[in-house]
Amino acid sequence: MDFLVELKKITRENIDEVLALKVSAEQDNFVEDTARSLAKAWVYKNTAFPFAIYIQNTIVGFAKTGETTDTALEMKLIISEKMTK
């Protein structure tokens, strides 16, 4: 089975979907939530780039890449708990 995976910009139309993403309880302590990641991306808007991850027009995750501190290049990936079951 083939899946089309798309990275989409965070917009007014999909922000609520992005903020609703949750990881499994086992992963919760290891992953920063999307609201915090989006806040950091906004502060570092010239060097951080957040995206919603979709498979066949269904949101399945969140990715952020770029610099969100003064010293580190960062990559964040959150996959919805719905996709890990």
C-alpha positions as CSV (number, residue, x, y, z in Angstrom):
1,M,0.0,0.0,0.0
2,D,1.4,3.4,-1.0
3,F,1.0,6.5,1.2
4,L,1.4,10.1,0.1
5,V,3.2,11.9,3.0
6,E,3.0,15.7,2.9
7,L,4.6,18.4,5.0
8,K,2.3,21.4,5.2
9,K,2.8,24.9,6.7
10,I,1.0,25.6,9.9
11,T,-1.9,27.9,9.1
12,R,-5.2,29.2,10.5
13,E,-6.9,26.3,8.9
14,N,-4.8,23.5,10.6
15,I,-3.5,25.0,13.8
16,D,-6.2,23.4,15.9
17,E,-5.3,19.9,14.4
18,V,-1.6,20.5,15.2
19,L,-2.3,21.6,18.7
20,A,-4.5,18.5,19.3
21,L,-1.7,16.1,18.4
22,K,-0.8,13.9,21.4
23,V,1.9,11.3,21.7
24,S,1.4,8.0,23.6
25,A,1.6,8.1,27.4
26,E,4.9,6.2,27.2
27,Q,6.5,9.0,25.1
28,D,5.0,12.0,26.9
29,N,8.0,12.6,29.1
30,F,10.4,12.5,26.1
31,V,8.7,14.9,23.7
32,E,7.9,18.6,23.9
33,D,4.3,19.3,23.2
34,T,3.3,21.0,20.0
35,A,2.2,24.2,21.6
36,R,5.7,24.7,23.2
37,S,7.4,23.8,19.9
38,L,5.2,26.2,18.0
39,A,6.0,29.0,20.5
40,K,9.7,28.4,20.1
41,A,9.3,28.4,16.3
42,W,7.5,31.7,16.5
43,V,10.3,33.3,18.7
44,Y,12.9,31.9,16.3
45,K,10.8,32.5,13.1
46,N,13.8,33.4,11.0
47,T,15.6,30.1,11.7
48,A,12.9,27.5,12.8
49,F,10.5,25.9,10.4
50,P,7.4,24.0,11.7
51,F,5.3,21.7,9.6
52,A,2.2,19.5,10.0
53,I,2.7,16.0,8.7
54,Y,-0.2,14.5,6.7
55,I,-0.9,11.1,5.2
56,Q,-3.7,11.1,2.7
57,N,-5.0,14.4,4.0
58,T,-5.1,13.2,7.6
59,I,-2.8,14.8,10.2
60,V,-0.4,12.3,11.7
61,G,2.3,14.4,13.2
62,F,4.4,17.5,13.6
63,A,7.9,18.3,12.5
64,K,10.1,21.3,13.3
65,T,13.6,21.9,12.1
66,G,16.1,24.7,12.4
67,E,17.7,26.7,15.2
68,T,15.6,27.4,18.3
69,T,18.4,28.2,20.6
70,D,21.4,30.4,20.2
71,T,23.7,27.4,19.9
72,A,21.9,24.3,18.5
73,L,20.4,23.0,15.3
74,E,17.3,21.1,16.3
75,M,14.9,18.6,14.7
76,K,11.6,17.7,16.4
77,L,9.2,15.0,15.3
78,I,5.9,14.2,16.9
79,I,3.9,11.3,15.6
80,S,0.3,11.1,16.8
81,E,-0.5,8.3,19.3
82,K,-3.2,7.2,16.8
83,M,-0.5,6.2,14.4
84,T,1.6,4.2,16.9
85,K,-1.1,1.7,18.0
